Amino acid sequence: MSAWASMGVALLLGFAVNGASAAEANAPPAKVMQVDIRNFAFAPHSITVPVGTRVNWTNKDDEPHRVTSTGNQFVASQALDTGDSYAVTFAKPGTYAYYCSIHPMMVGTIIVQ
C-alpha cells in the first residue's frame, strides 16, 4: 500500500497520521505557562495551574541549567543552554517540586489542580 493510501485509510478510520484520534486532533490546545530561568532563579518561583497545562521553561541565563523534579515526578531536561526550552504537560493533580541539578539552590514549585 502506498504512503498516500495508508494516510487515507488512517484518516477514514478517524486517526490522524501521528496516531491521535480525530477528537484529540480537534481538541483545544492545552494551556501553556511560561517559566523563565534568569539570574539563577525560576521566575515565577511557584505557579498554580489546571490539570493538562503544559509548563515551558526557557533558559535566559548565560549559564546552562537543568530542570529536575524532586522524587523523579517528571523526566528531567537535558542541560539547557541560553535560549533553550524544555516543556512538561502535567496530567495529574499534585505538587511538583523541582530544582536545577547543576545549581541546586535554584528551586521552584508547580501546583496542579
C-alpha positions in Angstrom: 0.0 0.0 0.0 1.4 3.4 -0.9 2.1 6.1 1.8 -0.8 8.2 0.4 -3.2 5.2 0.6 -2.1 4.5 4.1 -2.7 8.1 5.2 -6.2 7.9 3.6 -7.1 4.7 5.4 -5.8 6.2 8.7 -7.9 9.3 8.2 -11.0 7.3 7.3 -10.6 5.3 10.5 -10.7 8.5 12.5 -7.0 8.7 13.3 -4.6 11.5 12.5 -1.3 10.5 10.9 0.5 10.8 14.3 -1.8 8.3 15.9 -4.1 10.8 17.7 -7.8 10.3 17.4 -9.8 12.8 15.3 -11.3 14.1 18.6 -7.8 14.7 20.0 -6.6 16.3 16.8 -9.6 18.8 17.1 -9.3 19.4 20.9 -8.4 22.9 22.0 -4.7 23.3 22.7 -3.5 22.7 26.3 -2.9 25.8 28.3 0.8 26.8 28.3 2.5 28.5 31.2 6.0 30.0 30.8 8.7 29.8 33.5 11.8 31.8 32.8 15.2 30.8 34.1 17.1 34.0 34.7 19.6 35.4 37.3 20.0 31.8 38.6 16.3 31.6 39.6 13.0 30.3 38.2 10.5 33.1 37.5 7.9 32.7 38.7 9.1 30.7 41.6 5.8 28.9 42.2 2.7 28.6 39.9 -0.7 27.0 40.2 -2.2 25.5 37.0 -5.1 23.3 36.0 -4.6 19.7 35.0 -3.5 19.4 31.4 -1.3 22.5 31.5 2.0 22.5 29.6 4.8 24.2 31.5 7.6 25.6 29.4 10.9 26.6 30.9 13.3 28.8 28.9 16.8 29.5 29.9 17.6 33.2 29.7 20.9 33.0 31.6 24.3 32.8 30.1 25.0 29.5 32.0 23.4 26.1 31.4 20.6 24.9 33.7 18.8 21.5 34.1 15.2 21.2 35.2 15.0 18.2 37.6 11.9 17.2 39.6 12.3 16.2 43.3 11.4 12.5 43.6 11.5 11.9 39.8 7.9 13.1 39.4 8.7 14.1 35.7 11.5 13.5 33.3 14.5 15.9 33.8 15.6 18.1 31.0 18.9 18.0 29.3 21.3 20.8 30.1 19.6 23.9 28.7 21.9 26.4 27.1 20.9 30.1 26.6 17.6 30.3 24.7 16.9 26.6 25.0 13.4 25.5 26.3 12.0 22.4 27.9 8.3 21.5 28.5 6.3 19.1 30.6 2.5 18.6 30.4 1.0 17.9 33.9 -1.8 15.4 33.6 -2.4 14.7 37.3 -3.2 17.0 40.3 -0.4 17.4 42.8 2.5 19.4 44.0 5.6 19.1 41.8 8.8 20.5 43.4 11.8 20.9 41.1 15.3 22.3 41.0 18.3 22.9 38.8 20.6 19.9 39.2 23.6 22.0 38.1 22.7 24.8 40.7 20.7 23.1 43.4 19.9 26.3 45.2 17.5 27.1 42.3 14.1 25.7 43.3 10.5 26.0 42.1 7.1 24.5 42.6 4.2 23.7 40.3 0.8 23.1 41.9 -1.6 21.2 39.6 -5.3 21.4 40.5 
